Amino acid sequence: MNYKSVYFIGIGGIGMSNLARYFMSQGISVAGYDRVETPLTKALTAEGAQIHYEDRVQLVPAEFLAKERTLIVYTPAVPASHSELQYFRQNDFTVMKRAQVLGEITKTSDAVCVAGTHGKTTVSSMIAHLLRQSEVDCNAFLGGILKNYGTNLLLSDKSRITVVEADEYDRSFHWLQPWIAIITSADPDHLDIYGTPEAYRESFEHFTSLIRKNGYLILKKNISVTPRVDESVKVFTYSESEGDFHAENIRIGGGEIIFDFVSSDNRITDIQLGAPVKVNIENAVAAIAAAALSGVKPDEIRVAMKTFGGAKRRFDFQLKTPEIVFIDDYAHHPQELAASIRSIRQLYPDRKVTGVFQPHLYSRTRDFADDFAQSLSLLDDVILLDIYPAREEPIPGITSRIIFDKIRSKEKTLLKKAELLNFLKDKDMEVLVTLGAGDIEQLLPEIKQLLEKRFIGK
């Protein structure tokens, strides 16, 4: 792609921002639009991007209005009615989805692509860290900010490997051409796009057909996905306790998790998780399998797993003291919520767990209200906020109330996001977790400050 400038519509998205950073690293001018200013857009501005927050073509910098030299990249979350997007289309600019651009970039490399309803950010981040800390090295376009590096983009001048989080929303991952593909889960989601659980699963099966000849598929054992791979592609299964790749001799205690990684021809003993959450045993098995196939040595794997700090908003400890524990997690699907809450229960079996959940999307709330209520009922105390609409218009009759009424926890409260901080001031808490994929993260600094003042006296 031979462009002098790239304009992003929705530049503040986690996936869009790593592409923006990639183009800036290549010396290409970058500008873009987003709805609101966030820490991520502020960081991009500091790195050289020109960003505005009103949907007005007049605000697009002049150099980005020359269609011969400018590529337009947009996220599917932007509505077709967006006036800037309409302008660029009507005036015959080259307009591409983010996933198309990522697909073009990965065509010239060995792409390690991680797909799944949940787990893909953590697994792809682990793989990137394992490769980065080894002689193999990698490039990586990730769906979270890695704490080890403070970014969602890693670049290498010596490695052919590119690690990619393969997003199933709007069938985006169908633009990719994997060398190694991993599927962590295929629990139905995005039914506003797919319509049925069967169509959702079929999109993962089509994804497996895109793996190049002599490539690899690492598939979660017992997942309801039937591979459609070329006969030259090697298919492996994994899980925590069984499959071609699995863990044995698991030891959990004292805030640490240690296990042995086992494959048909190898055992790597005493792997310690740097992010010691039980669900990460299975995530690590998938990541280590991909790293081993990529040529990372056992000793390199052992050292790197111990130093993996995790991705922001993925079971992210904000405070950990004897008086109060505060965790933030991106979980926004019922299965993710249940896994996150169960992990907290295992870490703190004798403490009261309070959860704040902000539902993400009207359609997801409508489609999974019963499942959300069941997962949230694993909490001792539930604080449920209004739905974060993201790209959607309201759906009549769909509010957080349809989840709230079915929650069985002894304590439960329905609040507006603006009421949360005041509500927490006098709340009886031992472990607090904030959950959701919306804008709840904007409150994290204030919640942390409030808890420090209340419980630690800072």
C-alpha positions as CSV (number, residue, x, y, z in Angstrom):
1,M,0.0,0.0,0.0
2,N,1.7,3.1,-1.2
3,Y,-0.1,6.0,0.6
4,K,1.4,9.2,2.0
5,S,-1.4,9.7,4.5
6,V,-4.0,7.6,6.3
7,Y,-7.2,8.9,7.8
8,F,-9.0,6.9,10.5
9,I,-12.7,7.1,11.3
10,G,-12.9,5.8,14.8
11,I,-9.2,6.2,15.5
12,G,-9.6,5.8,19.3
13,G,-10.6,2.1,19.1
14,I,-8.1,-0.3,20.5
15,G,-7.7,-2.0,17.2
16,M,-7.7,1.1,15.1
17,S,-5.1,2.8,17.3
18,N,-2.5,0.1,16.7
19,L,-2.9,0.5,13.0
20,A,-2.5,4.3,13.4
21,R,0.7,3.7,15.4
22,Y,1.9,1.3,12.7
23,F,1.5,3.8,9.9
24,M,3.2,6.5,11.9
25,S,6.1,4.2,12.5
26,Q,6.4,4.0,8.7
27,G,6.7,7.8,8.4
28,I,3.1,8.1,7.1
29,S,0.9,11.1,8.2
30,V,-2.0,10.0,10.3
31,A,-5.2,11.9,11.3
32,G,-8.6,10.8,12.4
33,Y,-12.0,11.3,14.1
34,D,-13.5,9.8,17.2
35,R,-16.5,10.6,19.3
36,V,-14.7,11.4,22.6
37,E,-11.3,12.2,23.8
38,T,-9.7,9.3,25.8
39,P,-6.3,8.5,27.3
40,L,-5.7,6.5,24.1
41,T,-6.5,9.4,21.7
42,K,-4.4,11.7,23.9
43,A,-1.5,9.3,23.6
44,L,-1.9,9.1,19.8
45,T,-2.0,12.9,19.6
46,A,1.3,13.1,21.6
47,E,2.7,10.6,19.1
48,G,1.9,12.8,16.1
49,A,-1.7,12.0,15.0
50,Q,-4.1,14.9,14.3
51,I,-7.5,14.0,15.9
52,H,-10.8,15.8,16.2
53,Y,-14.0,14.9,17.9
54,E,-16.8,16.3,15.8
55,D,-18.2,14.6,12.7
56,R,-17.5,17.4,10.3
57,V,-15.6,17.1,7.0
58,Q,-14.4,20.7,7.5
59,L,-12.2,19.5,10.4
60,V,-10.3,17.0,8.3
61,P,-6.8,18.4,7.7
62,A,-6.3,19.6,4.1
63,E,-3.5,17.1,3.3
64,F,-6.0,14.2,3.9
65,L,-8.5,15.5,1.4
66,A,-6.2,14.5,-1.6
67,K,-7.7,11.2,-2.6
68,E,-4.7,10.1,-4.7
69,R,-2.4,10.0,-1.6
70,T,-4.8,9.2,1.2
71,L,-6.2,5.9,2.5
72,I,-9.4,6.0,4.5
73,V,-9.7,3.3,7.3
74,Y,-12.9,2.9,9.2
75,T,-14.2,0.6,12.0
76,P,-17.5,-1.3,11.4
77,A,-18.7,0.2,14.6
78,V,-19.1,3.5,12.8
79,P,-22.6,3.9,11.3
80,A,-23.1,4.2,7.5
81,S,-24.7,7.6,8.1
82,H,-21.5,9.1,9.4
83,S,-21.0,12.2,7.3
84,E,-17.2,12.0,6.9
85,L,-17.5,8.4,5.8
86,Q,-20.2,9.3,3.3
87,Y,-18.0,12.1,2.0
88,F,-15.0,9.9,1.4
89,R,-17.1,7.3,-0.3
90,Q,-19.0,9.7,-2.5
91,N,-15.7,11.3,-3.6
92,D,-14.1,8.0,-4.6
93,F,-11.4,7.8,-2.0
94,T,-10.0,4.3,-1.3
95,V,-12.0,3.3,1.8
96,M,-11.1,0.1,3.7
97,K,-12.2,-1.6,6.8
98,R,-9.6,-2.0,9.5
99,A,-9.6,-5.7,9.0
100,Q,-8.9,-5.4,5.3
101,V,-5.8,-3.2,6.0
102,L,-4.6,-5.7,8.7
103,G,-5.1,-8.5,6.2
104,E,-2.9,-6.7,3.6
105,I,-0.2,-6.2,6.2
106,T,-0.2,-9.9,7.4
107,K,-0.1,-11.2,3.8
108,T,3.6,-10.5,3.7
109,S,4.4,-12.2,7.1
110,D,3.8,-15.4,9.1
111,A,0.6,-14.5,10.8
112,V,-0.3,-16.0,14.2
113,C,-4.0,-15.2,14.5
114,V,-6.0,-15.7,17.7
115,A,-9.8,-15.9,17.4
116,G,-12.6,-16.6,20.0
117,T,-15.6,-15.1,21.8
118,H,-13.3,-14.6,24.8
119,G,-9.7,-15.1,25.7
120,K,-8.2,-13.8,22.4
121,T,-6.7,-10.6,23.9
122,T,-5.0,-12.5,26.7
123,V,-3.8,-15.4,24.5
124,S,-2.5,-13.1,21.7
125,S,-0.8,-10.9,24.3
126,M,0.9,-13.9,25.9
127,I,2.1,-15.1,22.5
128,A,3.5,-11.7,21.7
129,H,5.4,-11.5,25.0
130,L,6.7,-15.1,24.6
131,L,8.0,-14.3,21.1
132,R,9.3,-10.9,22.1
133,Q,11.3,-12.2,25.0
134,S,12.9,-14.9,22.8
135,E,15.3,-15.0,19.9
136,V,12.3,-15.4,17.6
137,D,10.8,-11.9,18.2
138,C,7.6,-10.7,16.5
139,N,5.4,-7.9,15.3
140,A,2.0,-7.7,17.1
141,F,-1.3,-5.9,16.6
142,L,-3.2,-6.5,19.9
143,G,-6.6,-5.7,21.3
144,G,-5.3,-4.5,24.7
145,I,-2.5,-2.4,26.1
146,L,0.3,-4.7,27.3
147,K,1.5,-3.7,30.7
148,N,5.0,-5.0,29.9
149,Y,5.4,-2.5,27.0
150,G,2.7,0.2,27.5
151,T,1.4,-0.3,24.0
152,N,-0.9,-2.4,21.7
153,L,1.7,-2.5,18.9
154,L,5.0,-4.3,18.8
155,L,7.3,-3.9,15.8
156,S,10.4,-5.9,14.9
157,D,13.0,-5.4,12.2
158,K,14.1,-9.0,12.2
159,S,11.0,-11.2,12.6
160,R,8.6,-12.4,9.9
161,I,6.0,-13.3,12.5
162,T,3.0,-11.0,13.1
163,V,0.7,-11.8,16.1
164,V,-2.9,-10.6,15.4
165,E,-6.0,-10.6,17.5
166,A,-8.6,-11.9,15.0
167,D,-11.9,-10.2,15.7
168,E,-15.1,-12.0,14.6
169,Y,-17.3,-8.9,14.8
170,D,-18.7,-8.2,11.3
171,R,-16.7,-11.2,10.0
172,S,-13.6,-9.1,10.2
173,F,-11.3,-12.1,10.7
174,H,-12.2,-13.4,7.2
175,W,-9.7,-11.0,5.8
176,L,-6.7,-12.7,7.5
177,Q,-4.4,-15.4,6.1
178,P,-3.1,-17.3,9.2
179,W,0.0,-19.4,9.4
180,I,-1.0,-20.4,12.9
181,A,-4.7,-20.0,13.9
182,I,-6.0,-20.4,17.5
183,I,-9.6,-20.6,18.4
184,T,-10.2,-20.2,22.1
185,S,-14.0,-20.3,22.2
186,A,-17.1,-20.0,20.0
187,D,-19.9,-19.2,22.4
188,P,-22.6,-17.3,20.4
189,D,-22.2,-13.5,20.4
190,H,-22.9,-10.6,18.0
191,L,-26.2,-12.0,17.1
192,D,-27.1,-8.5,15.8
193,I,-24.7,-9.3,12.9
194,Y,-25.0,-13.1,12.6
195,G,-28.6,-13.7,13.4
196,T,-28.2,-17.2,14.7
197,P,-25.7,-19.2,16.9
198,E,-25.2,-21.5,13.9
199,A,-24.2,-18.6,11.6
200,Y,-21.8,-17.4,14.3
201,R,-20.1,-20.8,14.6
202,E,-20.0,-21.1,10.8
203,S,-17.9,-17.9,10.6
204,F,-15.3,-19.6,12.8
205,E,-15.3,-22.7,10.5
206,H,-14.8,-20.4,7.5
207,F,-11.9,-18.8,9.4
208,T,-10.2,-22.2,9.6
209,S,-10.4,-22.6,5.8
210,L,-8.2,-19.5,5.5
211,I,-5.2,-21.1,7.1
212,R,-2.4,-21.4,4.5
213,K,-1.0,-24.7,3.4
214,N,1.4,-26.4,5.9
215,G,0.0,-24.2,8.6
216,Y,-1.4,-25.0,12.1
217,L,-4.7,-24.9,13.9
218,I,-4.8,-24.9,17.7
219,L,-8.4,-25.6,18.7
220,K,-9.9,-25.6,22.2
221,K,-10.9,-29.2,22.9
222,N,-14.6,-30.0,22.7
223,I,-15.4,-26.7,21.0
224,S,-18.3,-26.8,18.6
225,V,-16.3,-25.9,15.5
226,T,-15.6,-28.3,12.7
227,P,-12.3,-27.4,11.0
228,R,-12.3,-26.9,7.2
229,V,-8.6,-26.9,6.7
230,D,-6.3,-28.0,3.9
231,E,-5.0,-31.5,4.3
232,S,-1.5,-30.1,4.8
233,V,-2.6,-28.2,7.9
234,K,-1.9,-29.8,11.2
235,V,-4.7,-29.6,13.7
236,F,-4.1,-29.7,17.5
237,T,-6.4,-29.5,20.5
238,Y,-5.8,-27.9,23.9
239,S,-7.4,-27.2,27.2
240,E,-6.4,-26.9,30.8
241,S,-6.4,-30.6,31.5
242,E,-6.6,-32.6,28.3
243,G,-5.8,-32.4,24.6
244,D,-2.6,-32.5,22.5
245,F,-1.5,-29.5,24.6
246,H,-2.5,-29.3,28.3
247,A,-1.3,-28.6,31.8
248,E,-0.4,-31.1,34.5
249,N,0.9,-30.9,38.1
250,I,-1.0,-27.6,38.7
251,R,-0.1,-25.9,42.0
252,I,-2.2,-22.9,43.3
253,G,-1.5,-21.1,46.5
254,G,0.1,-18.1,48.1
255,G,-0.9,-15.9,45.2
256,E,1.0,-18.1,42.7
257,I,0.1,-20.6,40.0
258,I,2.7,-23.1,38.8
259,F,2.2,-26.0,36.3
260,D,3.8,-28.2,33.7
261,F,3.1,-27.7,30.0
262,V,2.6,-31.0,28.3
263,S,2.6,-31.9,24.6
264,S,2.9,-35.2,22.8
265,D,6.7,-34.8,22.5
266,N,7.6,-32.4,25.2
267,R,7.1,-31.3,28.9
268,I,8.1,-27.9,30.2
269,T,8.1,-28.1,34.0
270,D,7.4,-25.5,36.6
271,I,5.9,-22.7,34.5
272,Q,4.9,-19.8,36.8
273,L,2.2,-17.5,35.7
274,G,3.1,-13.8,35.9
275,A,-0.7,-13.1,35.8
276,P,-1.8,-15.7,38.4
277,V,-5.5,-16.2,37.5
278,K,-6.8,-19.8,37.1
279,V,-8.3,-19.1,33.7
280,N,-4.9,-18.1,32.5
281,I,-3.6,-21.7,32.9
282,E,-5.7,-22.6,29.8
283,N,-4.8,-19.3,28.1
284,A,-1.1,-20.0,28.7
285,V,-1.4,-23.6,27.3
286,A,-2.6,-22.2,24.0
287,A,0.0,-19.4,23.9
288,I,2.9,-21.7,24.8
289,A,1.7,-24.1,22.1
290,A,1.8,-21.4,19.5
291,A,5.2,-20.1,20.8
292,A,6.7,-23.6,20.7
293,L,5.5,-24.1,17.1
294,S,7.1,-20.7,16.3
295,G,10.5,-21.9,17.6
296,V,10.6,-20.5,21.1
297,K,12.8,-22.6,23.4
298,P,11.5,-24.1,26.6
299,D,13.8,-22.0,28.9
300,E,12.7,-18.9,27.0
301,I,9.1,-19.9,27.6
302,R,9.6,-20.4,31.3
303,V,11.3,-17.1,31.9
304,A,8.8,-15.1,29.7
305,M,5.6,-16.6,31.3
306,K,6.9,-15.5,34.8
307,T,7.4,-11.9,33.6
308,F,4.1,-11.6,31.7
309,G,2.2,-8.7,33.3
310,G,-1.0,-9.1,31.4
311,A,-3.1,-6.6,29.4
312,K,-4.9,-3.6,30.9
313,R,-8.5,-4.3,31.7
314,R,-8.0,-8.1,31.6
315,F,-8.3,-9.2,35.2
316,D,-6.4,-6.0,36.1
317,F,-5.6,-5.5,39.7
318,Q,-6.0,-1.8,40.6
319,L,-5.5,-2.2,44.3
320,K,-4.4,-5.2,46.3
321,T,-4.1,-4.6,50.1
322,P,-5.3,-6.5,53.2
323,E,-8.1,-4.0,53.6
324,I,-9.5,-3.9,50.0
325,V,-9.0,-5.5,46.7
326,F,-10.0,-3.7,43.5
327,I,-10.0,-5.5,40.1
328,D,-11.1,-4.3,36.7
329,D,-12.0,-6.7,33.9
330,Y,-13.2,-6.2,30.3
331,A,-15.7,-9.1,30.6
332,H,-18.8,-8.3,28.6
333,H,-20.2,-11.7,27.6
334,P,-22.1,-14.0,30.1
335,Q,-19.4,-16.7,29.9
336,E,-16.6,-14.2,30.4
337,L,-18.4,-12.8,33.5
338,A,-18.8,-16.2,35.0
339,A,-15.1,-17.1,34.4
340,S,-14.0,-13.8,35.9
341,I,-16.2,-14.0,39.0
342,R,-15.2,-17.7,39.6
343,S,-11.5,-16.7,39.3
344,I,-12.0,-14.1,42.0
345,R,-13.9,-16.6,44.2
346,Q,-10.9,-19.0,44.0
347,L,-8.4,-16.2,44.9
348,Y,-10.6,-14.9,47.7
349,P,-12.9,-17.7,48.9
350,D,-13.7,-16.1,52.3
351,R,-14.3,-12.6,51.3
352,K,-17.4,-10.7,50.1
353,V,-17.3,-10.0,46.4
354,T,-19.0,-6.9,45.0
355,G,-19.3,-6.4,41.3
356,V,-20.2,-3.4,39.2
357,F,-21.4,-4.3,35.7
358,Q,-22.1,-2.0,32.8
359,P,-23.9,-4.0,30.0
360,H,-22.5,-3.3,26.5
361,L,-25.0,-3.0,23.6
362,Y,-28.8,-3.2,23.7
363,S,-28.8,-6.2,21.3
364,R,-26.4,-8.2,23.5
365,T,-28.5,-7.4,26.6
366,R,-31.7,-8.5,24.8
367,D,-30.1,-11.7,23.5
368,F,-28.4,-12.9,26.7
369,A,-30.4,-11.3,29.6
370,D,-31.0,-14.6,31.3
371,D,-27.4,-15.7,31.0
372,F,-26.2,-12.3,32.3
373,A,-28.4,-12.6,35.3
374,Q,-27.2,-16.2,36.0
375,S,-23.5,-15.1,35.8
376,L,-24.0,-12.0,37.9
377,S,-25.8,-14.1,40.6
378,L,-22.4,-15.6,41.4
379,L,-21.6,-12.3,43.1
380,D,-22.5,-11.5,46.7
381,D,-23.5,-8.0,45.8
382,V,-24.4,-6.7,42.3
383,I,-24.3,-3.0,41.2
384,L,-25.9,-2.9,37.7
385,L,-25.5,0.2,35.6
386,D,-27.4,1.5,32.5
387,I,-26.5,-0.1,29.1
388,Y,-23.6,1.4,27.2
389,P,-25.0,1.8,23.7
390,A,-21.7,2.0,21.7
391,R,-22.8,1.8,18.0
392,E,-26.5,1.1,18.6
393,E,-29.7,3.0,18.9
394,P,-32.0,2.1,21.8
395,I,-34.3,-0.9,21.4
396,P,-37.8,-0.4,22.9
397,G,-38.2,-2.2,26.2
398,I,-34.6,-3.2,26.5
399,T,-32.9,-1.7,29.6
400,S,-30.7,-3.1,32.4
401,R,-33.9,-3.8,34.3
402,I,-34.5,-7.1,32.2
403,I,-31.2,-8.4,33.7
404,F,-31.7,-6.9,37.2
405,D,-35.0,-8.5,37.9
406,K,-33.6,-12.0,37.4
407,I,-30.4,-11.6,39.5
408,R,-30.6,-13.9,42.6
409,S,-27.8,-12.3,44.7
410,K,-28.8,-11.2,48.2
411,E,-27.8,-7.6,47.5
412,K,-28.4,-5.9,44.2
413,T,-28.7,-2.3,43.2
414,L,-29.7,-0.6,39.9
415,L,-27.8,2.7,39.3
416,K,-26.9,5.2,36.7
417,K,-23.2,5.5,36.0
418,A,-23.2,9.1,37.3
419,E,-24.5,7.8,40.7
420,L,-21.8,5.2,41.2
421,L,-19.0,7.1,42.9
422,N,-21.3,8.6,45.5
423,F,-22.9,5.2,46.1
424,L,-19.5,3.5,46.7
425,K,-18.5,6.1,49.4
426,D,-20.3,4.2,52.2
427,K,-20.6,0.8,50.6
428,D,-19.5,-2.3,52.7
429,M,-16.8,-3.9,50.5
430,E,-14.0,-6.4,50.7
431,V,-13.3,-7.2,47.0
432,L,-14.6,-4.9,44.3
433,V,-14.6,-5.8,40.6
434,T,-15.7,-3.5,37.8
435,L,-16.9,-5.3,34.7
436,G,-17.8,-4.4,31.1
437,A,-16.6,-3.2,27.7
438,G,-18.1,0.3,27.8
439,D,-16.8,3.5,29.3
440,I,-16.8,2.3,32.9
441,E,-13.0,2.4,32.6
442,Q,-13.2,6.2,32.7
443,L,-14.2,6.0,36.4
444,L,-11.3,3.8,37.4
445,P,-8.9,6.5,38.7
446,E,-11.7,8.1,40.8
447,I,-12.8,4.7,42.2
448,K,-9.3,3.8,43.1
449,Q,-8.7,7.2,44.8
450,L,-12.0,6.8,46.7
451,L,-11.0,3.3,47.9
452,E,-7.5,4.4,48.9
453,K,-9.0,7.3,51.0
454,R,-11.6,5.1,52.6
455,F,-9.5,2.0,53.4
456,I,-5.9,3.0,53.4
457,G,-6.1,6.6,54.5
458,K,-4.1,8.0,51.6
